Amino acid sequence: MALQVLGLDDEAELSDGNPVSMKGAYLSFLCLRHLRIRSLQRTCLGIMNYFRSVERTLTINTSGLTLVSGKLVPTMEDSSWVNVTQGGLGTSQGLGAHHYVHGTSAEHKVHSVQFMEFSEVEYEDYYYSTEDGSIHTRDQQGVHIMYDEALRDLEELEAELLLVASHYIEKEKGLKEGSKSKSGQDWRWTHAGVDRFAVLYDIWTWEAALLENKRQLLDSYFEAYQHTLDPEERFALAQAMTDIMHRRPKFDLGHPYFIKAYQDECTCLRLHLQLIKGFLNHQMERQREYLQRLWRDDHPDDRKKFGLPLNIICKQLISINNSCPDLKNIYLLEFHPSLGLAGLVPKALEHLFSEACHTCRPTSPSGLASLERHILQLALNLWLAPTKPENWYSEQLQKDLFSARVMGDPFLVEETGLLALTSATDEGQKQGQHPHMLLLETFSKLLELLTLHHRLIAMSLESAHLARHYKELAEEMGFEEFHLYLRPVHFEFASPRDKVDQPPPAFITSLLEHSGQLDR
């Protein structure tokens, strides 16, 4: 009988006129779609459970808890987080996330007590695996972990999606009720309704796609976080990951359907992923080249190893990223602390977005999403086709200033310092100076030379960027680029040109005998 109801019994007689049996295929379709929705919900639950596990890791790494008067209080927040008033990159209020719903923002806080119940708990990293399209969280013994907060997140997400779907269902019903057929009859009296299961299927499909894009972007930042050692850089990356986990699409209630909001958000996440993935791969390549240049000798002198970054032991390649196989695999004992600079990318994008909003002034959530997508596309194009500011200078200046063969090689810098110290010692012995003072002065001069070299390179690159922007703006305004090379000179110090018709101007100070009597 069950096969007949579902329309799966080929031998059943459907000529009896039973409507239940005649609509068995349609009921099978509804049942399969319901199972598909349940599968999408399970996928979303796995990703949100993974997000909670990452939040737990970030919280424990950033702050600690202790039991005081029967209550858990943070113990490391004030000491490990750098206060803004002290010039650091941290914040005194902990990690926060902007949760965008209907174009408005609500501040959320990640509390430490959500992830730890006892102060003497031993923290261990969890493992993650992907099976049948769902990500699973496991502990050290291989036991599956499911957080209560993840279940509550799923309930809140389901309630939110039902509200969004109900709005668009009512909007679609309003459109149909307000229209009439060709015969002049009102559609409200017909039995044609909205396929609610189709709407639920669409919204859960796009929600799963959104969470998957967020997970891939989160994994890229999480990989950089695992390489980072500086506490300020780790905090910046933790804040960036928290913002990604709590990011929501910007629903425009004026649009006929919600798919456009999900498409824009997924596009922004994919563009951001391409940008940060290219940055991480490029930084890894540069770091490996630098280490190979430093350790070009297999067994350097032991006294020359002090202060150098650790050499890469090329034994076994591993991948610590679960969802982005395009990222470079690393060796087992390979670390790149410079990947912590990836935390500056979200801040730069946020600054560009705020400036663009101030200039363009979008009036709708879809306009905000379109503007953000345009900014990310421009940033990605600039990264894929970078302009080298050093090419604006002459070849000789490029060799003298931008070349890293001397200042980028610590062994050559060491030899230069030793030669300078030897020369200064010979002269100091003649003058009776103490050798320790000569050593300190030589080291100070060498350190100052390296600092000035770095600042000169930074100033030259900034000057090249400013010159390029000036030429673009001057061309738009109708000026020629020779204005770029003009320098302001005080009128009193300007030298007159030769062979001019009129005599040079006379200053009032030259006509007075005593310039001090002039009322200035």
MINU-462403 format. One record per residue (C-alpha): residue number from 1; residue in three letters; x, y negated, z. Coordinates in pm, 1 decimal. Layout:
BEGIN
NUM Ala X Y Z
...
// end
This chain:
BEGIN
1 Met 0.0 0.0 0.0
2 Ala 288.3 -238.1 79.5
3 Leu 440.0 -177.6 -265.4
4 Gln 104.4 -249.2 -424.6
5 Val 67.8 -575.0 -232.8
6 Leu 414.0 -688.0 -338.2
7 Gly 356.2 -575.0 -696.4
8 Leu 640.0 -323.2 -688.5
9 Asp 433.8 -9.2 -755.9
10 Asp 439.3 53.5 -1129.7
11 Glu 188.9 338.6 -1104.3
12 Ala -70.8 138.7 -917.8
13 Glu -400.4 66.6 -1089.3
14 Leu -449.2 -309.4 -1099.8
15 Ser -778.4 -294.6 -1281.9
16 Asp -981.3 -273.2 -962.3
17 Gly -1002.7 -653.1 -947.8
18 Asn -838.9 -681.5 -606.2
19 Pro -683.6 -1033.3 -595.8
20 Val -423.0 -922.4 -342.1
21 Ser -297.0 -652.8 -574.3
22 Met -314.4 -874.4 -880.8
23 Lys -95.7 -1142.4 -717.1
24 Gly 163.0 -898.7 -588.7
25 Ala 440.6 -1029.4 -813.0
26 Tyr 379.5 -1383.6 -690.9
27 Leu 390.0 -1265.4 -330.4
28 Ser 719.8 -1091.4 -404.3
29 Phe 854.2 -1416.3 -544.0
30 Leu 747.6 -1603.2 -230.4
31 Cys 902.7 -1337.2 -8.7
32 Leu 1234.2 -1348.8 -196.1
33 Arg 1239.8 -1727.0 -179.4
34 His 1169.5 -1712.2 192.7
35 Leu 1461.0 -1472.4 238.2
36 Arg 1680.6 -1704.5 35.3
37 Ile 1586.4 -1996.7 259.8
38 Arg 1674.2 -1786.8 564.4
39 Ser 2010.7 -1706.2 405.5
40 Leu 2076.2 -2076.7 344.3
41 Gln 1987.5 -2152.4 705.8
42 Arg 2232.4 -1884.9 819.5
43 Thr 2502.4 -2042.9 603.3
44 Cys 2431.0 -2385.1 752.4
45 Leu 2440.6 -2239.8 1103.9
46 Gly 2781.4 -2082.6 1039.4
47 Ile 2926.3 -2411.7 915.2
48 Met 2780.7 -2611.0 1205.7
49 Asn 2915.2 -2350.6 1447.7
50 Tyr 3255.4 -2396.3 1283.2
51 Phe 3222.5 -2772.5 1330.3
52 Arg 3152.2 -2721.5 1700.1
53 Ser 3458.3 -2500.7 1730.0
54 Val 3673.6 -2768.9 1567.0
55 Glu 3525.2 -3030.3 1801.5
56 Arg 3615.0 -2806.4 2092.9
57 Thr 3974.1 -2784.9 1969.2
58 Leu 3999.0 -3160.9 1919.1
59 Thr 3849.5 -3233.9 2258.8
60 Ile 4079.1 -2997.8 2447.2
61 Asn 4385.1 -3126.2 2260.4
62 Thr 4289.2 -3486.4 2328.0
63 Ser 4167.8 -3470.0 2687.8
64 Gly 4154.5 -3233.3 2982.6
65 Leu 3899.7 -3158.9 3253.3
66 Thr 3928.2 -3099.8 3624.8
67 Leu 3680.9 -3024.7 3903.3
68 Val 3626.5 -3321.0 4139.0
69 Ser 3351.0 -3300.7 4403.5
70 Gly 3177.8 -3027.2 4209.9
71 Lys 3175.8 -3221.6 3881.4
72 Leu 3398.7 -3198.5 3578.1
73 Val 3579.8 -3521.7 3500.5
74 Pro 3839.3 -3596.2 3230.7
75 Thr 4196.4 -3616.6 3350.7
76 Met 4404.2 -3684.9 3039.8
77 Glu 4187.4 -3934.9 2853.1
78 Asp 4338.2 -4245.8 3009.7
79 Ser 4695.8 -4120.0 2985.7
80 Ser 4694.7 -3957.0 2642.3
81 Trp 4473.9 -4199.3 2452.8
82 Val 4645.4 -4518.6 2357.6
83 Asn 4443.2 -4822.5 2451.4
84 Val 4365.2 -5076.5 2184.1
85 Thr 4478.3 -5361.3 2405.5
86 Gln 4824.4 -5207.2 2419.2
87 Gly 4862.6 -5218.4 2043.1
88 Gly 4793.1 -4850.6 1979.8
89 Leu 4573.0 -4684.8 1722.9
90 Gly 4353.3 -4508.6 1977.9
91 Thr 4038.4 -4623.9 2148.5
92 Ser 3945.7 -4642.0 2512.2
93 Gln 3596.7 -4498.3 2454.1
94 Gly 3682.8 -4159.8 2307.2
95 Leu 3591.2 -4003.8 1977.4
96 Gly 3280.5 -4142.2 1812.7
97 Ala 3081.2 -4057.0 1501.8
98 His 2841.9 -4261.2 1289.9
99 His 2535.4 -4054.2 1207.1
100 Tyr 2365.4 -4209.8 905.2
101 Val 1991.9 -4148.4 876.7
102 His 1775.3 -4362.6 649.0
103 Gly 2049.7 -4622.2 609.9
104 Thr 2092.4 -4691.9 982.5
105 Ser 2373.7 -4586.8 1213.8
106 Ala 2353.3 -4441.2 1563.1
107 Glu 2662.0 -4395.6 1777.2
108 His 2737.9 -4045.8 1898.3
109 Lys 3001.3 -3942.8 2149.2
110 Val 3185.0 -3614.0 2175.5
111 His 3180.3 -3524.7 2544.4
112 Ser 3434.1 -3293.9 2695.7
113 Val 3180.8 -3116.9 2916.9
114 Gln 3005.4 -2971.9 2612.6
115 Phe 3293.7 -2736.3 2541.4
116 Met 3443.4 -2637.1 2877.6
117 Glu 3271.5 -2513.3 3192.0
118 Phe 3563.9 -2444.6 3422.0
119 Ser 3879.4 -2642.1 3481.7
120 Glu 4094.6 -2327.9 3502.5
121 Val 3984.5 -2195.8 3163.3
122 Glu 4270.4 -2089.2 2936.6
123 Tyr 4247.5 -2242.2 2593.0
124 Glu 4313.4 -2019.4 2293.3
125 Asp 4275.4 -2095.6 1927.3
126 Tyr 3991.1 -1922.1 1749.7
127 Tyr 4001.7 -1751.9 1413.8
128 Tyr 3772.6 -1810.5 1119.1
129 Ser 3671.9 -1575.3 841.4
130 Thr 3431.5 -1598.8 549.3
131 Glu 3199.1 -1309.1 476.4
132 Asp 2903.0 -1308.5 236.3
133 Gly 2925.7 -1684.0 190.7
134 Ser 2909.8 -1759.8 565.8
135 Ile 3194.3 -1864.9 792.1
136 His 3236.0 -1676.1 1119.9
137 Thr 3415.8 -1787.6 1435.1
138 Arg 3605.3 -1524.0 1633.8
139 Asp 3810.6 -1526.8 1950.9
140 Gln 4145.1 -1358.9 2015.4
141 Gln 3976.6 -1018.9 2061.1
142 Gly 3777.9 -1048.9 1738.0
143 Val 3443.7 -1111.5 1911.2
144 His 3204.8 -1339.7 1722.5
145 Ile 3145.8 -1677.1 1889.1
146 Met 2820.5 -1872.5 1861.5
147 Tyr 2783.7 -2202.7 2048.0
148 Asp 2458.9 -2312.4 2208.0
149 Glu 2525.0 -2659.5 2070.6
150 Ala 2533.6 -2515.7 1718.0
151 Leu 2189.7 -2359.5 1768.4
152 Arg 2056.4 -2691.7 1893.6
153 Asp 2217.5 -2863.8 1595.5
154 Leu 2030.6 -2627.5 1364.9
155 Glu 1701.4 -2704.8 1539.4
156 Glu 1761.6 -3079.0 1511.5
157 Leu 1861.6 -3042.7 1147.2
158 Glu 1549.7 -2839.2 1072.2
159 Ala 1329.6 -3103.7 1234.9
160 Glu 1501.6 -3379.4 1037.0
161 Leu 1470.3 -3193.1 707.7
162 Leu 1102.2 -3126.0 775.1
163 Leu 1047.5 -3498.6 826.5
164 Val 1228.8 -3585.0 503.8
165 Ala 1049.1 -3313.0 307.6
166 Ser 711.5 -3416.1 452.4
167 His 767.6 -3773.9 342.1
168 Tyr 838.5 -3676.3 -17.4
169 Ile 553.4 -3423.0 -19.0
170 Glu 309.6 -3691.4 92.2
171 Lys 457.2 -3925.7 -165.2
172 Glu 408.8 -3666.6 -439.8
173 Lys 53.9 -3599.2 -323.3
174 Gly -15.7 -3970.9 -331.7
175 Leu 105.1 -3991.9 -690.8
176 Lys -113.4 -3702.7 -795.0
177 Glu -417.0 -3827.1 -607.4
178 Gly -383.6 -4167.9 -766.0
179 Ser -372.4 -4026.2 -1120.1
180 Lys -654.0 -3898.8 -1336.2
181 Ser -680.0 -3632.8 -1600.0
182 Lys -760.9 -3687.9 -1966.5
183 Ser -1126.0 -3608.4 -1902.6
184 Gly -1146.6 -3889.4 -1650.0
185 Gln -1171.6 -3663.4 -1345.9
186 Asp -980.5 -3753.0 -1031.9
187 Trp -692.0 -3517.2 -945.6
188 Arg -786.4 -3524.2 -577.9
189 Trp -1075.1 -3286.8 -645.9
190 Thr -852.3 -3027.3 -814.4
191 His -674.2 -2740.7 -639.5
192 Ala -330.8 -2835.5 -780.6
193 Gly -101.1 -2901.2 -485.1
194 Val 265.9 -2941.8 -407.6
195 Asp 478.3 -2628.4 -386.9
196 Arg 601.9 -2673.9 -31.8
197 Phe 825.6 -2368.1 -41.9
198 Ala 998.9 -2511.4 -348.8
199 Val 1061.9 -2836.9 -161.4
200 Leu 1202.0 -2646.6 137.3
201 Tyr 1417.6 -2436.8 -92.5
202 Asp 1558.1 -2748.8 -262.0
203 Ile 1635.5 -2933.2 59.2
204 Trp 1805.3 -2634.3 225.1
205 Thr 2003.6 -2562.5 -91.9
206 Trp 2137.7 -2915.9 -103.9
207 Glu 2196.7 -2922.2 271.5
208 Ala 2411.0 -2608.6 243.9
209 Ala 2603.2 -2765.4 -46.1
210 Leu 2657.4 -3082.4 158.5
211 Leu 2787.4 -2888.7 459.3
212 Glu 3021.2 -2687.5 237.4
213 Asn 3169.7 -3005.2 88.2
214 Lys 3210.7 -3147.9 436.9
215 Arg 3384.9 -2829.8 548.7
216 Gln 3633.4 -2839.9 262.2
217 Leu 3721.1 -3202.8 335.1
218 Leu 3742.7 -3128.0 707.1
219 Asp 3980.4 -2836.5 646.0
220 Ser 4219.4 -3063.5 457.0
221 Tyr 4238.0 -3311.2 744.2
222 Phe 4253.7 -3026.0 995.6
223 Glu 4560.7 -2886.6 820.4
224 Ala 4730.4 -3225.9 844.2
225 Tyr 4625.3 -3240.1 1210.6
226 Gln 4802.7 -2912.2 1284.3
227 His 5128.8 -3052.3 1142.8
228 Thr 5108.5 -3382.7 1332.0
229 Leu 5300.9 -3437.5 1655.1
230 Asp 5249.9 -3808.2 1724.8
231 Pro 4954.6 -3861.0 1966.1
232 Glu 4830.7 -4175.1 1790.9
233 Glu 4830.3 -4006.7 1450.7
234 Arg 4656.5 -3700.9 1595.6
235 Phe 4390.1 -3923.9 1744.5
236 Ala 4335.1 -4102.2 1411.9
237 Leu 4296.4 -3767.4 1234.1
238 Ala 4060.1 -3643.4 1505.7
239 Gln 3844.1 -3952.5 1459.9
240 Ala 3840.8 -3902.3 1081.9
241 Met 3734.2 -3538.4 1121.6
242 Thr 3462.6 -3633.6 1369.9
243 Asp 3321.7 -3888.0 1124.4
244 Ile 3318.0 -3625.2 849.3
245 Met 3135.0 -3370.3 1064.3
246 His 2859.6 -3618.5 1155.7
247 Arg 2821.3 -3768.6 811.5
248 Arg 2471.4 -3764.0 661.7
249 Pro 2329.5 -3858.5 320.3
250 Lys 2185.2 -4205.9 275.3
251 Phe 1822.1 -4131.9 195.0
252 Asp 1646.6 -4390.7 -18.0
253 Leu 1276.7 -4359.7 58.4
254 Gly 1195.3 -4552.9 -256.6
255 His 1325.1 -4275.7 -482.6
256 Pro 1081.0 -4011.2 -603.8
257 Tyr 1288.1 -3723.5 -459.9
258 Phe 1571.1 -3663.9 -213.0
259 Ile 1809.7 -3481.1 -447.4
260 Lys 1970.5 -3808.6 -562.5
261 Ala 2088.1 -3886.3 -207.1
262 Tyr 2245.5 -3541.7 -170.2
263 Gln 2410.7 -3564.0 -512.1
264 Asp 2569.2 -3900.7 -431.1
265 Glu 2695.2 -3778.4 -94.2
266 Cys 2841.2 -3457.0 -237.9
267 Thr 3010.9 -3655.4 -514.4
268 Cys 3171.7 -3889.7 -260.1
269 Leu 3294.4 -3594.8 -55.0
270 Arg 3444.6 -3423.9 -360.6
271 Leu 3623.0 -3742.3 -470.1
272 His 3756.8 -3789.8 -118.0
273 Leu 3873.5 -3427.4 -116.9
274 Gln 4062.4 -3470.0 -445.0
275 Leu 4229.0 -3783.6 -310.0
276 Ile 4341.9 -3636.9 21.6
277 Lys 4441.0 -3307.1 -139.3
278 Gly 4666.1 -3486.3 -386.0
279 Phe 4819.1 -3689.8 -103.6
280 Leu 4894.4 -3383.2 109.5
281 Asn 5042.7 -3184.1 -178.6
282 His 5258.9 -3477.1 -286.6
283 Gln 5382.4 -3537.1 66.9
284 Met 5471.1 -3169.2 111.0
285 Glu 5669.3 -3170.9 -213.4
286 Arg 5862.6 -3482.7 -113.4
287 Gln 5937.9 -3342.7 231.2
288 Arg 6063.6 -3015.7 86.8
289 Glu 6288.4 -3201.1 -157.1
290 Tyr 6427.5 -3411.6 127.3
291 Leu 6497.2 -3106.5 343.2
292 Gln 6665.0 -2926.9 55.1
293 Arg 6887.7 -3229.3 2.0
294 Leu 6979.5 -3239.6 370.2
295 Trp 7046.5 -2868.3 400.6
296 Arg 7222.9 -2826.2 69.5
297 Asp 7504.2 -2650.9 257.5
298 Asp 7405.4 -2314.9 397.2
299 His 7595.6 -2354.5 723.7
300 Pro 7674.1 -2718.8 801.1
301 Asp 7885.5 -2818.0 1093.2
302 Asp 7709.1 -2776.5 1427.9
303 Arg 7783.2 -3132.7 1530.5
304 Lys 7607.5 -3257.9 1216.8
305 Lys 7285.6 -3068.3 1291.2
306 Phe 7189.0 -3294.2 1579.3
307 Gly 6895.5 -3519.3 1491.1
308 Leu 6814.6 -3350.8 1159.9
309 Pro 6470.6 -3203.7 1088.6
310 Leu 6454.0 -2827.2 1104.0
311 Asn 6536.1 -2636.0 791.0
312 Ile 6266.3 -2432.3 615.4
313 Ile 6304.0 -2056.3 650.1
314 Cys 6171.2 -1924.1 320.3
315 Lys 6047.8 -1585.5 436.7
316 Gln 5667.5 -1559.7 432.4
317 Leu 5409.6 -1791.5 275.6
318 Ile 5086.1 -1841.4 468.0
319 Ser 4771.1 -2047.8 418.8
320 Ile 4618.2 -2222.5 719.1
321 Asn 4336.8 -2369.8 510.9
322 Asn 4020.0 -2162.8 486.1
323 Ser 3835.4 -2337.9 204.7
324 Cys 4089.1 -2524.5 -13.6
325 Pro 4316.5 -2276.3 -191.4
326 Asp 4448.0 -2559.2 -410.2
327 Leu 4653.8 -2690.4 -120.3
328 Lys 5010.2 -2569.8 -109.4
329 Asn 5089.2 -2266.5 100.5
330 Ile 5350.9 -2319.1 367.0
331 Tyr 5609.0 -2094.9 523.2
332 Leu 5557.4 -1948.3 866.4
333 Leu 5790.7 -2191.2 1047.6
334 Glu 5740.3 -2492.5 820.5
335 Phe 5618.1 -2817.5 974.8
336 His 5564.5 -3157.5 815.8
337 Pro 5490.9 -3418.1 1085.6
338 Ser 5469.6 -3689.9 820.0
339 Leu 5130.4 -3550.1 714.8
340 Gly 4991.0 -3747.8 1006.8
341 Leu 4992.6 -4048.2 772.8
342 Ala 4678.9 -3897.7 617.4
343 Gly 4485.1 -4062.0 900.2
344 Leu 4545.9 -4399.1 733.2
345 Val 4353.4 -4297.6 420.1
346 Pro 4003.3 -4311.2 579.3
347 Lys 4086.3 -4646.2 739.4
348 Ala 4196.7 -4790.2 404.9
349 Leu 3884.1 -4657.7 232.5
350 Glu 3664.5 -4798.7 507.9
351 His 3829.7 -5139.4 473.5
352 Leu 3782.8 -5137.4 95.2
353 Phe 3420.7 -5034.1 134.5
354 Ser 3348.3 -5312.6 383.6
355 Glu 3511.0 -5571.3 155.5
356 Ala 3315.1 -5440.8 -142.9
357 Cys 2990.2 -5454.3 55.9
358 His 3066.7 -5813.3 153.7
359 Thr 3123.5 -5903.0 -212.2
360 Cys 2857.4 -5697.0 -393.1
361 Arg 2592.7 -5697.9 -116.7
362 Pro 2397.5 -5381.7 -209.0
363 Thr 2034.0 -5394.2 -101.4
364 Ser 1943.3 -5024.0 -85.8
365 Pro 2093.3 -4701.2 50.7
366 Ser 2136.7 -4573.1 -303.8
367 Gly 2330.1 -4890.6 -384.2
368 Leu 2560.6 -4825.6 -88.7
369 Ala 2621.5 -4468.7 -204.4
370 Ser 2689.6 -4583.0 -561.0
371 Leu 2934.8 -4847.4 -438.6
372 Glu 3117.3 -4595.7 -220.2
373 Arg 3140.7 -4352.0 -509.7
374 His 3282.9 -4625.8 -732.1
375 Ile 3548.5 -4716.6 -472.8
376 Leu 3651.8 -4353.7 -429.4
377 Gln 3676.5 -4310.7 -805.6
378 Leu 3898.2 -4619.0 -834.7
379 Ala 4120.2 -4494.6 -552.9
380 Leu 4147.6 -4152.2 -715.3
381 Asn 4233.2 -4302.0 -1055.2
382 Leu 4500.1 -4517.6 -893.0
383 Trp 4647.5 -4211.7 -723.2
384 Leu 4644.9 -3997.0 -1037.6
385 Ala 4803.7 -4272.0 -1249.7
386 Pro 5018.4 -4467.1 -1003.5
387 Thr 5207.1 -4779.1 -1099.8
388 Lys 5566.1 -4803.6 -981.8
389 Pro 5630.2 -5156.7 -854.1
390 Glu 6006.6 -5101.8 -867.0
391 Asn 5985.0 -5093.7 -1247.4
392 Trp 5919.7 -5467.8 -1238.2
393 Tyr 6281.2 -5526.2 -1137.3
394 Ser 6600.1 -5482.8 -1336.1
395 Glu 6776.7 -5149.3 -1363.6
396 Gln 7072.7 -5270.4 -1162.0
397 Leu 6846.5 -5389.0 -880.1
398 Gln 6663.1 -5058.1 -886.1
399 Lys 6991.9 -4874.0 -840.4
400 Asp 7112.7 -5107.0 -566.0
401 Leu 6792.0 -5145.4 -366.9
402 Phe 6544.6 -4866.7 -440.2
403 Ser 6785.6 -4578.5 -479.4
404 Ala 6783.4 -4332.9 -187.9
405 Arg 7121.0 -4179.4 -265.9
406 Val 7301.5 -4383.6 -0.6
407 Met 7052.3 -4502.5 258.7
408 Gly 6842.4 -4189.4 221.3
409 Asp 7134.1 -3956.7 293.1
410 Pro 7218.2 -3943.6 666.0
411 Phe 7558.8 -3787.9 597.6
412 Leu 7669.0 -4079.5 377.5
413 Val 7535.1 -4326.5 632.6
414 Glu 7733.4 -4143.7 900.5
415 Glu 8051.1 -4161.2 693.3
416 Thr 7993.7 -4531.4 629.6
417 Gly 7949.1 -4594.3 1000.4
418 Leu 8264.2 -4399.9 1088.1
419 Leu 8467.8 -4594.2 833.0
420 Ala 8333.2 -4922.3 969.2
421 Leu 8408.6 -4809.4 1324.1
422 Thr 8765.5 -4711.3 1231.0
423 Ser 8826.6 -5048.5 1068.5
424 Ala 8674.9 -5233.7 1364.6
425 Thr 8882.8 -5028.7 1609.3
426 Asp 9206.2 -5118.7 1431.7
427 Glu 9119.8 -5486.7 1444.3
428 Gly 8991.0 -5460.9 1800.6
429 Gln 9312.4 -5308.8 1928.7
430 Lys 9501.0 -5607.4 1799.5
431 Gln 9259.5 -5840.6 1980.5
432 Gly 9237.4 -5625.3 2293.9
433 Gln 8866.1 -5538.0 2273.5
434 His 8721.4 -5237.8 2454.5
435 Pro 8650.7 -4938.1 2223.3
436 His 8305.8 -4875.7 2376.8
437 Met 8198.2 -5229.5 2292.8
438 Leu 8321.7 -5182.1 1937.4
439 Leu 8123.9 -4858.8 1909.8
440 Leu 7807.8 -5029.5 2035.0
441 Glu 7849.4 -5327.0 1801.8
442 Thr 7912.9 -5102.9 1500.9
443 Phe 7609.5 -4889.7 1578.5
444 Ser 7393.5 -5201.5 1621.7
445 Lys 7507.3 -5344.9 1288.8
446 Leu 7444.2 -5014.9 1111.8
447 Leu 7095.9 -4986.6 1261.9
448 Glu 7020.5 -5346.8 1168.4
449 Leu 7141.4 -5280.4 814.4
450 Leu 6905.5 -4983.4 778.7
451 Thr 6615.8 -5186.7 917.9
452 Leu 6681.2 -5477.6 682.8
453 His 6708.2 -5238.9 389.6
454 His 6368.9 -5089.5 473.8
455 Arg 6208.5 -5431.9 518.8
456 Leu 6359.4 -5558.2 194.8
457 Ile 6214.0 -5263.3 3.9
458 Ala 5871.8 -5316.7 162.4
459 Met 5881.6 -5689.9 83.9
460 Ser 5986.9 -5624.0 -276.6
461 Leu 5704.1 -5376.1 -330.6
462 Glu 5449.1 -5614.3 -179.2
463 Ser 5581.2 -5897.8 -395.8
464 Ala 5541.1 -5682.5 -706.6
465 His 5180.6 -5599.0 -613.0
466 Leu 5101.1 -5964.7 -544.3
467 Ala 5259.6 -6069.1 -873.6
468 Arg 5047.3 -5817.3 -1062.8
469 His 4728.1 -5942.2 -897.6
470 Tyr 4831.2 -6303.1 -960.9
471 Lys 4882.8 -6238.4 -1331.2
472 Glu 4545.9 -6067.5 -1360.5
473 Leu 4366.0 -6354.7 -1188.2
474 Ala 4562.9 -6617.5 -1381.7
475 Glu 4466.8 -6451.2 -1709.3
476 Glu 4100.9 -6451.7 -1609.6
477 Met 4120.3 -6821.6 -1514.7
478 Gly 4299.7 -6917.0 -1836.9
479 Phe 4642.4 -6996.9 -1690.3
480 Glu 4971.9 -6871.0 -1817.8
481 Glu 5195.0 -6652.7 -1606.2
482 Phe 5474.5 -6910.8 -1580.5
483 His 5290.5 -7056.0 -1279.0
484 Leu 5399.9 -6744.3 -1094.3
485 Tyr 5763.9 -6850.8 -1107.0
486 Leu 5708.0 -7208.0 -985.8
487 Arg 5834.0 -7284.5 -637.7
488 Pro 5720.9 -7580.2 -424.3
489 Val 5998.2 -7834.7 -360.3
490 His 5973.6 -8140.0 -135.5
491 Phe 5958.2 -8463.1 -331.4
492 Glu 6252.2 -8614.8 -145.6
493 Phe 6479.3 -8323.5 -237.3
494 Ala 6378.2 -8290.7 -602.5
495 Ser 6659.3 -8373.5 -842.6
496 Pro 6563.8 -8597.3 -1139.7
497 Arg 6608.2 -8469.1 -1490.6
498 Asp 6873.9 -8613.1 -1718.2
499 Lys 6794.6 -8822.2 -2025.4
500 Val 6453.6 -8942.6 -1918.1
501 Asp 6299.5 -9270.4 -2033.9
502 Gln 6195.8 -9395.6 -1691.9
503 Pro 6438.5 -9436.3 -1400.7
504 Pro 6406.4 -9200.5 -1106.5
505 Pro 6162.3 -9306.0 -834.9
506 Ala 6290.3 -9516.4 -549.3
507 Phe 6205.5 -9419.4 -193.6
508 Ile 6109.4 -9669.4 70.8
509 Thr 6374.0 -9530.9 303.2
510 Ser 6647.2 -9631.3 58.8
511 Leu 6521.8 -9991.6 45.9
512 Leu 6528.4 -10043.4 420.2
513 Glu 6852.4 -10112.8 600.1
514 His 6740.3 -9939.8 915.7
515 Ser 6511.9 -9645.2 851.9
516 Gly 6449.0 -9609.5 1223.7
517 Gln 6238.2 -9929.7 1218.7
518 Leu 5987.9 -9770.7 984.5
519 Asp 5658.9 -9699.1 1155.7
520 Arg 5612.6 -9331.1 1086.5
// end
